[in-house]
């Protein structure tokens, strides 16, 4: 399981903030090339979702 943290919070009454922790950054501490490739794939998917909601 990859750490794919997505954080949503209401900054004020008119603003909701969305933050995404990049899986590649989280997995950079683990020197595993197979996980690194998966992390980049997941990161690309998360980026598309993030772009759609922003």
Backbone bond lengths (Angstrom), bond angles and torsions (degrees), N, CA, C in turn:
res aa  C-N    CA-C-N  psi(-1)  N-CA   C-N-CA  omega(-1)  CA-C   N-CA-C  phi
1 X - - - 1.445 - - 1.526 108.49 -
2 X 1.317 115.78 129.12 1.461 120.55 178.48 1.523 110.40 -89.64
3 X 1.311 116.97 148.91 1.468 119.33 173.32 1.527 109.06 -77.28
4 X 1.302 116.55 103.24 1.470 122.04 -178.98 1.518 108.46 -117.74
5 X 1.301 115.93 70.28 1.453 120.68 -175.89 1.522 111.26 -78.00
6 X 1.315 114.38 127.26 1.458 122.18 172.51 1.512 105.49 -121.36
7 X 1.324 116.54 124.82 1.449 122.29 -176.02 1.523 109.02 -114.55
8 X 1.318 116.08 127.85 1.461 122.38 176.09 1.518 107.61 -121.65
9 X 1.322 116.02 133.19 1.455 118.13 173.68 1.524 110.00 -152.44
10 X 1.318 114.69 153.06 1.450 121.30 179.65 1.524 107.86 -87.98
11 X 1.322 116.52 111.64 1.460 121.38 -178.76 1.529 110.91 -73.72
12 X 1.316 115.22 -39.38 1.460 122.44 174.44 1.525 107.28 -158.34
13 X 1.317 118.54 -171.46 1.464 120.62 -174.92 1.524 113.51 -64.92
14 X 1.335 119.00 -23.06 1.462 121.77 -178.78 1.527 114.20 -108.47
15 X 1.314 118.15 -5.44 1.462 120.05 -172.07 1.525 111.72 -129.22
16 X 1.330 114.73 125.82 1.457 121.42 170.68 1.524 106.92 -110.96
17 X 1.312 116.65 132.59 1.454 122.01 -179.15 1.526 109.31 -103.46
18 X 1.337 114.87 137.06 1.462 121.96 175.98 1.524 107.13 -119.39
19 X 1.315 116.04 127.69 1.465 120.80 177.99 1.524 108.16 -129.75
20 X 1.325 115.40 142.70 1.459 121.47 -179.41 1.519 108.43 -127.73
21 X 1.327 115.77 129.19 1.462 120.78 173.96 1.527 106.92 -85.46
22 X 1.323 116.36 123.92 1.460 120.38 -178.39 1.530 110.63 -67.70
23 X 1.348 116.56 123.46 1.465 118.69 177.48 1.530 112.95 -58.21
24 X 1.324 117.46 -34.68 1.471 119.27 -179.48 1.524 110.97 -64.58
25 X 1.325 117.38 -36.60 1.461 120.26 177.42 1.524 110.59 -69.13
26 X 1.327 116.00 -42.08 1.461 119.95 -179.84 1.529 110.84 -65.74
27 X 1.325 117.46 -36.20 1.461 121.36 -177.09 1.527 112.80 -86.59
28 X 1.325 118.12 -6.35 1.468 120.38 -178.02 1.531 112.17 -64.20
29 X 1.316 116.78 -21.93 1.461 120.28 179.51 1.522 112.11 -76.07
30 X 1.339 115.58 -20.88 1.466 120.50 -179.86 1.523 107.49 -101.35
31 X 1.292 117.02 119.43 1.463 120.83 -177.21 1.524 110.15 -86.26
32 X 1.340 114.83 77.35 1.457 121.30 -178.86 1.521 107.18 -135.65
33 X 1.313 117.10 107.12 1.472 122.16 -175.24 1.523 112.14 -61.26
34 X 1.317 118.31 -36.69 1.470 120.85 179.63 1.522 110.44 -64.85
35 X 1.327 117.03 -44.04 1.465 119.99 177.87 1.521 111.38 -68.11
36 X 1.307 117.11 -33.78 1.463 121.32 178.48 1.530 110.37 -61.05
37 X 1.320 116.98 -42.71 1.469 121.21 179.05 1.524 110.77 -65.19
38 X 1.322 117.06 -42.64 1.466 121.06 178.36 1.525 109.88 -64.95
39 X 1.321 117.01 -41.38 1.467 120.84 179.68 1.522 111.06 -59.86
40 X 1.317 118.28 -40.08 1.466 120.75 178.95 1.526 111.17 -67.88
41 X 1.320 117.27 -37.36 1.467 120.69 176.82 1.525 110.44 -63.48
42 X 1.318 116.29 -46.98 1.461 121.16 178.96 1.525 110.27 -63.84
43 X 1.313 116.81 -40.67 1.463 121.27 179.70 1.526 111.31 -61.07
44 X 1.321 117.05 -41.03 1.468 119.88 177.67 1.522 111.31 -62.00
45 X 1.329 116.75 -40.88 1.470 120.94 177.53 1.523 110.93 -64.67
46 X 1.326 116.58 -46.06 1.467 120.39 178.47 1.528 111.39 -62.12
47 X 1.319 117.38 -36.94 1.463 120.83 179.51 1.526 110.37 -63.25
48 X 1.336 117.23 -41.61 1.467 120.16 178.30 1.524 111.29 -62.98
49 X 1.327 117.29 -41.61 1.470 121.04 177.51 1.516 109.77 -64.21
50 X 1.313 116.51 -45.93 1.473 121.27 179.99 1.531 110.21 -59.57
51 X 1.328 117.40 -43.70 1.462 121.35 179.44 1.522 111.32 -63.03
52 X 1.323 116.77 -36.85 1.463 120.67 -179.48 1.528 112.79 -68.29
53 X 1.312 117.56 -31.91 1.469 119.92 -177.89 1.525 112.89 -92.68
54 X 1.297 117.80 -11.37 1.478 119.10 -178.97 1.509 112.44 -94.41
